[in-house]
């Protein structure tokens, strides 16, 4: 059985790693890894490959950056010859980035079976590019693997045939659980203490990258108002996405950020270092979907700096609360957490580290 697996951006690497490991345990699967090059520098790509033990890609499309249209079109142009040459039985795409929908479209038009891992998630906010990618990829996929019951419910409500849908748990949680012990050997916290970024035991971790947050100076300023309050209580460690760093400067916010003595901007860091920071943080603030899920499994309180989430189980069962971008709501959520005014989080069903095994077993059953 020949399976082409597609990655393009950092969240994809985390999700594909346990699948590649599971393929290696099966003698009847020839797994081919294609990297589109959507994230292409060392900090955004290669470091994650080495941290996660993912084999070097068999094929790198080297697409690079560009607008959504340019990037999606370029991936499609470069991926089609790969499918024509390799003639796989199945193509696996993960997540919701441009690489996901671009490769999905090419696959379907060549009448090759398509599997979407992390299917059915919906924010119901079509201003998010990822939401469009999710909806379209699910619509053209032959196999849909869901991480939580909301994904199953959304797909059924959209008229997807039940026999296409499989509730399997979450491959990203497979990766986290299998790397947590190794991540605790990271020296990043000790290194940050030496740099005098940390003093006591409590610290917050922050990530910001969504255009709706970092491209709009008014929204970004409201978030900064909340961060100013929080950094008075504890250090905030802020691995800065390249887009965010660029906008801090171009939007005239650099002097404001520099005035926060306890907000520490860091270069992008690897998976293991970031996992150790998350696991030991007092609180995490983010606009990332994946981090909402990682903090849930780690039972670390998370404040989501968005008006919605496509991962509702992190709120209904996990450690996440959606505060939006209003300064007062963010600060209130923070104060509730610090005072212990939140319920004990639970682990969602099937988030047990076995999702990749379930997925590959389904592949074998259907394609044998």
C-alpha positions, 0 to 999 in steps of 0.5 A: 500500500502506497501512501503519500503524506503531506506536510507544509507548516509546523502544526502539520509536522506535529500531527504527521510524526506519529503517523510516520512512526506507525507506518514504520511498524507495518511491513505492508505500507510504503509511506512517502513524505511530501513537504510543500515548503510552506514553512521553510526556514530552520526555526519554522521547519527543520527544527521541528523535524529534528525534535520530532524524529520525522524522517527527511521528506522524500520530496520537498516542493520548496514553495515558500511564502506568498499570498493565499492564492499564490501559495495555494496555486503554486502547491497545486502546480508542483504537487500534481506531477508527484501524484502522476509519478508515484500513483499512490493508493491514498493521500493523507492531509492533516490540519487546515493550512493552505497545503492541506486544501491545495494537495487535497484538490489535486488528489481528488481531481486525479481520482485518488483517495483522500484522507483528512486527519483532524476533520470536522472542526468548525469555528463558524467564522469564515473570515478565518482562512483556516475555516475555508480550508477545513470546510473544503477539504472535508467536502472532498475527502473520502476518509475523515478522522475526527479528534472530538465529538463536535467534529463528527456532529459538524460533518453529519450536519453537513450531510457527510455520509456516516461511513466516511467519518471515524472518531479516532482521537488526536494525533497531536496528542500522540506526539505530546504524550510520547515526547513529554518526558524528553521535553522535560530534559530541555534546559530552556527554563534554566537558560531563561533564568540565566538571562534573568527573564525568570525569577520566581516559579510562576510565568506565563507563555504567550503566542500570537500570530493570527492576522485578525490579532496582529494586523489590526493596530486597534486589536493588537493594542487591546491585547497589549493593554491586557498583557501590560497588567499581567506582566506586572504580576509575572514574566511573560515568555513570548516566542514571536512569530515572524509575522508578529515581530514584523507588525510590532515594528510596522504598526508603531508598537515597538516602543510600547512593547519595549516598555513592558519590563516583564514581557520577554520576546524570544525567537521561535523555539523548537517543539521540545523547548516549547512543550517544556515551557507550556508544561511548567507555565502558570498560564498560557495565552494564545490564538493558536488552536493547537495550543488550546489542545496541548494545554488541555492535555497538560491541564495548564490554564489557557486563555484564548485570545479569539472570539471563537474556537473550532475546538469546543472540547477544550472549553467544555472539558479542558483547561481553555476559556475563550476571552476574545480580544477585549482587554477587560475580559482577558484580565478578568479571565487571568484574575480568575485563574490566578485566584483558582476560580476555575473548574478542574479540567478533564481529558477528552475521550480517546486523547490517549496517545493511540490515534495514529494506531487507530488511523493506520489500522483503518487504512489497512482494513480498507485498502488490504 
